[in-house]
């Protein structure tokens, strides 16, 4: 993949994708006992990776929001979900969103607030406010993951007006 970049930036990669081999590794800050391979987790900053079970459960729900890129992980099929949905800038509450600037360098967002979001149009998405770096979702996605007993994601709430 000569044009590959780990920064997917919400651009399609499907036409040039070559299924890579990958593996899980135990980071230095891993604290659980034993090995726990998640059914769904994040890879490549702002993308999901799903095992076959998670893929079979979420494929239909997610296919309108991005594309699935197959990878082989430790001999098993996994699917990187490349999110292509970008929320419009006018959905960001600029009064409550603050950039983190250190020594004149953009370091991400300190706070991010969204206006009311229609979960049918934006169940999972990225935003230009953080340079398309992170992945965001609505309660609908959180509920799907919990209902299907998928492991590996930790959700944190950000500001959202009702």
C-alpha positions, 0 to 999 in steps of 0.5 A: 500500500504505497499511499498508506498512512496510519492517519486515516483522516476519514478517507476511504482506503478500501480501493487500495487496501491489502489485508495485512497481518497484525497481532495484539501485544501487552503494553507496559501499563496492562494491569489485568490478570491473564490475556484478554483479547477484546471483541472490539477495540480501537486501533490506529487512533480513531478507528475500531477493530472488530473480531468476527463476532463483533463484525457479524453483530455490528456490520449492518449497523455500521456500514452506513458510517464507514468501511470495513478493512479486513486484517489477519490478526494472529491467524484470525480475521479482524476488521478495521472500521474506518469511519467516514462520517464527519459531523458538520462543523455547525454541530459543534458548540463553539462556546463550550469547545476549547482547544489545548495550546501549549507553547503555541502548538495545538495539542488537541481539545481540552473540552468538546461540546456538541449540539443536539445530534440525530443519532440516525445520521451520526451514530458514529463519527469524527469531527474537524474540531479535533483534526479527525483524530478521534472517534465519537458516538451517540448513546445508540452505539453505546447501547448496541455494544452493551446489548451485544456484550462486546468487550474492549471499549471504554466510553467516556461522556462529553458535553452534549446539549439536550 
